[in-house]
Amino acid sequence: MSLAFEYRRWAAVCLDLAKRATVAADKTRLLLLAEAWLDFADRVTRKDGDEKRRNGDAAERPLVTSRVAPVTRYVGGATEGSPRKR
């Protein structure tokens, strides 16, 4: 398995935990972690693609290209630093 695949797997774990979290702050943090894992995966994918292009190989397409939806979608409109609905 590639490093990018592992990073995307960790992003999926964070998203799953965010769906089940009941505290808005926890959801926000987990979604930010998921986005960070996807950023890491993109960096690895770009780096691998750059190396392959330099070597004359075809670049691989990333497995997941979508980004995490805005945090407000998952936490009911409230984000850290804003008033939370109860």
trRosetta pair geometry for C-beta under 8 A, 3 or more apart (Angstrom, degrees):
i j d omega theta_ij theta_ji phi_ij phi_ji
1 5 4.9 -115 -176 80 95 136
1 6 6.0 106 129 -53 120 90
2 5 4.5 103 58 1 80 102
2 6 7.2 -143 98 -3 47 84
2 44 7.5 154 154 136 105 131
2 48 7.8 -14 -160 -67 133 165
3 6 5.6 -53 -152 35 36 113
3 7 6.5 37 151 -19 66 104
3 41 8.0 -174 121 -116 71 63
3 44 5.1 -134 95 -156 111 156
4 7 5.7 -53 -149 36 33 112
4 8 6.4 32 153 -17 65 105
4 41 4.4 94 -155 -156 75 80
4 42 7.9 105 -136 -53 111 20
4 44 4.4 -163 -71 89 89 122
4 45 4.8 79 -112 -59 152 87
4 48 7.3 -89 -27 4 130 139
4 62 7.0 -119 168 -133 141 84
4 63 7.1 150 125 11 110 108
5 8 5.8 -57 -150 38 31 109
5 9 6.4 36 149 -24 64 104
5 41 7.8 115 -43 -133 16 116
5 63 6.4 66 -100 -3 77 154
6 9 5.4 -51 -150 31 33 115
6 10 6.7 32 152 -17 65 101
7 10 5.8 -52 -152 35 34 109
7 11 6.6 39 147 -21 64 102
7 37 5.0 177 180 -177 79 81
7 38 7.3 152 138 -88 104 24
7 40 4.6 -143 -145 95 144 108
7 41 3.8 -171 92 -68 125 89
7 44 6.7 152 4 14 146 138
8 11 5.3 -46 -149 32 38 117
8 12 6.5 42 150 -21 65 100
8 37 7.0 151 -91 139 24 105
8 38 6.7 61 -107 -104 70 67
8 41 4.9 73 -53 -104 82 160
8 63 6.0 -117 7 74 174 122
8 64 5.2 144 -140 17 133 129
9 12 5.6 -51 -153 33 34 113
9 13 6.7 38 147 -21 64 101
10 13 5.4 -47 -150 31 38 115
10 14 6.6 39 151 -18 66 102
10 37 4.6 -150 92 -134 101 147
11 14 5.8 -54 -152 36 33 111
11 15 6.4 34 150 -19 65 105
11 33 8.0 -176 -117 123 57 70
11 34 4.4 90 -157 -158 73 73
11 35 7.6 102 -134 -55 110 17
11 37 3.7 -163 -66 89 84 123
11 38 4.8 76 -108 -52 155 81
11 41 7.0 -69 -19 -11 134 135
11 64 7.8 -150 76 77 142 157
11 68 7.7 -134 -172 -63 112 110
12 15 5.6 -52 -147 36 34 113
12 16 6.4 37 153 -21 65 104
12 34 7.7 107 -50 -135 17 109
13 16 5.7 -54 -151 34 31 113
13 17 6.5 28 153 -15 64 106
14 17 5.8 -55 -148 39 32 110
14 18 6.2 36 152 -24 65 106
14 30 4.9 177 -174 -176 84 81
14 31 7.2 157 143 -86 108 23
14 33 4.6 -153 -133 95 147 106
14 34 3.7 -163 92 -68 125 86
14 37 6.4 163 6 5 137 137
15 18 5.5 -52 -146 34 32 114
15 19 6.6 38 153 -24 63 100
15 30 7.5 157 -82 144 23 105
15 31 7.3 64 -103 -107 64 65
15 34 4.9 86 -54 -115 79 153
15 68 7.1 -157 -92 -117 109 105
16 19 5.8 -50 -155 27 32 113
16 20 6.9 14 153 -5 63 109
17 20 6.0 -68 -152 45 34 103
17 21 6.2 48 150 -42 70 100
17 30 5.1 -140 94 -143 104 146
18 21 5.5 -40 -142 13 34 118
18 26 7.7 -178 -119 127 61 76
18 27 4.8 90 -159 -145 84 68
18 30 3.8 -171 -74 99 92 127
18 31 5.1 90 -121 -57 156 78
18 34 6.8 -69 -16 -20 138 135
18 74 5.9 1 152 176 118 149
19 74 7.6 -94 -89 -146 54 113
21 26 4.2 -152 -165 106 138 115
21 27 4.6 -173 80 -68 128 74
21 30 6.1 172 -22 5 146 145
22 26 7.6 32 53 51 45 133
23 26 4.2 78 74 6 99 110
23 27 7.0 -171 90 -10 51 83
24 27 5.6 -53 -150 34 35 113
24 28 6.3 37 153 -21 66 104
24 75 4.4 89 -148 -159 91 114
24 76 7.1 -85 -105 39 116 101
24 78 5.3 -9 -166 90 155 117
24 84 5.5 180 38 -131 157 126
25 28 5.6 -51 -149 34 32 114
25 29 6.4 30 155 -17 65 106
25 80 6.1 78 -120 -89 81 97
26 29 5.9 -56 -148 38 31 109
26 30 6.2 28 156 -16 66 109
27 30 5.9 -61 -147 40 28 109
27 31 6.2 26 156 -18 66 109
27 71 7.7 135 125 -165 93 89
27 74 5.3 -164 169 129 125 111
27 75 4.8 163 89 -83 134 96
28 31 5.9 -59 -149 37 28 109
28 32 6.4 27 154 -18 64 107
28 71 5.4 53 -126 -170 77 133
28 74 7.9 165 -78 85 51 112
28 75 5.8 2 -60 -55 87 151
28 79 6.0 119 -112 -147 133 68
28 80 5.3 166 129 -30 166 99
29 32 5.7 -56 -149 37 31 111
29 33 6.4 34 151 -20 65 104
30 33 5.5 -50 -149 35 34 114
30 34 6.4 38 151 -22 65 102
31 34 5.5 -47 -147 33 35 114
31 35 6.5 36 153 -18 64 102
31 68 5.7 149 -169 168 89 145
31 71 5.0 150 97 -112 150 88
31 74 5.8 162 -70 49 142 153
31 75 8.0 -110 -2 -33 144 107
32 35 5.7 -51 -148 36 33 111
32 36 6.4 37 151 -21 64 104
32 71 7.3 5 -55 -88 79 131
33 36 5.6 -53 -149 34 33 113
33 37 6.5 34 152 -19 66 102
34 37 5.8 -52 -151 34 33 111
34 38 6.5 31 151 -16 65 105
34 68 5.3 113 103 -83 114 139
35 38 5.6 -54 -150 37 35 111
35 39 6.4 39 150 -22 66 103
35 67 7.0 35 -125 -168 94 88
35 68 4.6 -93 -76 19 90 135
36 39 5.5 -51 -149 33 34 114
36 40 6.6 37 151 -20 64 101
37 40 5.6 -50 -152 34 34 114
37 41 6.5 36 150 -20 65 104
38 41 5.5 -50 -148 36 35 114
38 42 6.4 38 152 -20 66 103
38 64 7.0 -88 -129 99 104 122
38 67 6.7 148 123 -127 156 60
38 68 6.7 -175 8 -27 148 95
39 42 5.7 -52 -148 35 32 112
39 43 6.5 35 152 -21 64 103
40 43 5.7 -54 -151 33 32 112
40 44 6.5 29 154 -16 65 105
41 44 5.8 -55 -149 37 31 109
41 45 6.2 31 153 -19 66 109
41 62 7.1 101 138 -148 103 117
41 64 7.3 27 117 54 152 104
42 45 5.6 -56 -144 39 32 112
42 46 6.1 31 157 -19 67 105
42 62 6.6 -13 -107 -102 67 151
43 46 5.9 -55 -146 37 29 108
43 47 6.2 29 155 -19 64 108
44 47 5.7 -55 -146 37 29 112
44 48 6.2 28 155 -17 65 107
45 48 5.8 -55 -147 38 28 109
45 49 6.2 29 153 -19 64 109
45 60 7.0 -109 -153 86 90 100
45 62 4.7 22 -158 -91 168 95
46 49 5.6 -57 -146 39 30 112
46 50 6.2 33 155 -22 66 104
47 50 5.8 -52 -148 33 29 112
47 51 6.5 27 154 -16 62 106
48 51 5.8 -57 -151 37 32 110
48 52 6.3 29 153 -18 66 108
48 59 7.9 127 110 -146 77 79
48 60 6.7 -16 113 35 122 114
49 52 5.7 -55 -145 37 32 110
49 53 6.3 32 155 -19 66 104
49 59 3.7 45 -146 -145 97 115
49 60 6.4 -125 -85 42 88 66
50 53 5.8 -53 -147 35 30 110
50 54 6.5 30 153 -18 63 105
51 54 5.7 -54 -150 36 32 112
51 55 6.3 18 154 -8 65 111
52 55 5.7 -64 -145 47 32 104
52 56 7.9 -91 167 64 57 28
52 57 3.8 -78 -168 75 93 107
52 58 6.8 -33 148 78 128 24
52 59 5.4 151 78 -93 126 58
52 60 7.3 106 4 -7 165 80
53 56 7.6 54 -171 -68 29 17
53 57 7.3 -88 -63 62 28 63
53 59 5.8 -6 -54 -59 95 106
61 65 7.8 -40 170 -61 96 118
62 65 5.4 125 79 -78 115 75
68 71 7.8 33 129 -69 116 65
69 73 4.6 -44 132 47 122 150
69 74 6.9 131 82 -36 107 97
70 73 5.2 108 72 -11 77 100
71 74 6.1 -68 -164 40 46 103
71 75 6.1 3 156 8 81 116
71 79 5.4 83 101 -108 124 109
72 75 6.3 -76 -133 54 32 88
72 76 7.7 -85 -177 79 62 19
72 77 5.2 33 -172 -118 101 31
72 78 7.3 136 -131 31 77 19
72 79 5.8 -62 -78 -48 80 104
75 78 5.2 -98 131 67 107 73
75 79 6.4 121 69 -84 141 52
76 85 5.9 -104 126 51 123 123
77 85 6.6 45 68 -7 110 128
78 82 5.6 -158 -150 89 66 104
78 83 6.9 -93 -123 100 109 43
78 84 4.3 80 -167 -118 159 63
78 85 5.7 -154 -41 8 125 79
79 82 5.2 60 54 20 70 117
